[in-house]
Amino acid sequence: MSVSEKTRKILWVQAGGLCVICKEQVITPGTASDDPSVFGEEAHIVARSEGGPRAGGLAEDLINHHTNLILLCSKDHKRVDDQPNHFTVERLRLIKSEHEAWVRSVVDADKSRLRVVPDPLFPQPRALKLITRGNPLWNMIKESVTFEYGIPDGLHDHDEDLIIEFMDLLRDYLDIARDLVSVRENRDAEKALQQYISRLAERGFLVGAYVRHMLLKGGSAEAPTPWPMLRVEVQPATLAEVTDESGTTRYPSETS
């Protein structure tokens, strides 16, 4: 009887795709022209053949069970077979047990680690939306819980100061947006944003933004938490490329 496909999957998953002795990943990266190279080998703790190392003492139906198999790299497989007096059945079972417990601890630690990942239910934006008014940017701010920005290099000090003021305003509004409930408060926020957008346009800068739908995972939460992220960039109009929804370039035009 050979090792079943299910048994192989159990073995490889429990070992984390790593050699249980050296803990090296038993696969090499692929290349542009070739698939990855797999050098992991499924070794028996109690040998399958009567003349093999550590043979005997196990029922026939358990020889190819995943509990009697360990995942090794080719180098350590050779060591284990050549040194049966050192790598006894008891030692290999202990190595396997400790390694699988270590893999589980790593997986559990990763699950508990807080991280932000893309929400698979929403397409991720590929281009910034051109922002010319305060209202659409304010709506993006109210939708978001976190913020990232992009500022060009090589700016004159007065231009950089204005852009930094604008980004700081966005950060402040992000913190208080949910507390502003009246129409007047929201309208004042839109006007403040509009003033900065207009001042930047006068100096030859365009404002672009989008909201990425992300998920906060890990920690003590049982389910991921929606974590929309606002991305805002200010770029010189001379370097920006503006397209319509179909992707056709509108600025700069071919005739300009």
C-alpha positions, 0 to 999 in steps of 0.5 A: 500500500502506498502513501495516500494523497490525503496523507501527503497533504496532512504531512506537508501542512502539519510540517508547514512545508519545512524540513522538521530538522533544519526547518528550511523550506523544501522548495526553491523559487521558480524562474522565468522559464521553470517551475519551482524545484521541490526537494522535500521527501516523505520519510518513514520513522519506522521503516517500510521495508524489513531491511530498512533503518528502524524497521519493525514494531509497527502494524502494517496499516500504520506504516504509511500513516501520517503519524509514521511519516516526517517531512525532510529535505534530501540532505537530512533524509540521507542523514536520518537513514545513514545514522539510525543509531542516533535518529532512533524511532523515539528521537524522530517522533520527538523531533516531529512532535516538537516541530509540528507544535512549533508550526502551530505556534507560528500560525497562531501567532500570525493569526493574532497579529494585527494586520491590514489586508485588501477586502476581497469583496471590493475592487481595489482602485488603480488610479486616483480620482481628480479632486476639484471640490471640497465636497467629494473629498469630505465624503471620502474622509467621512468614509475612511478610518485611516489615511496615507498621502503622497507629496512630490519631491523637489518642491519650493519651500512655500509650496511644500509648506502649503501641501503639508498644511493641507495634509495636516488638515486632512489628518485632523478632519479624519479624527473628528469627521464622525463628531461633526453631525450638523449640516453647518459643520459639514459645510464648513469642512467642505469649504475649508478643503475647497480653499486649499484645493483652490490655492494648490490649483493656483500654484499649478498642483492637482489633488487626487484621492481614492478610498481603498477598502481594507480589512483589519484582521487579527487580535482578539476580533473573531471577524475582520473589521472594515478599515477603509483607507484614504489615499491623497496625493498632490502632484504638479499639473505638468507631471499628472496624467488625467484620464476619463473612466474609460482610461482615455487620456484627457490631460495632457491632450495629444494636441497640447 
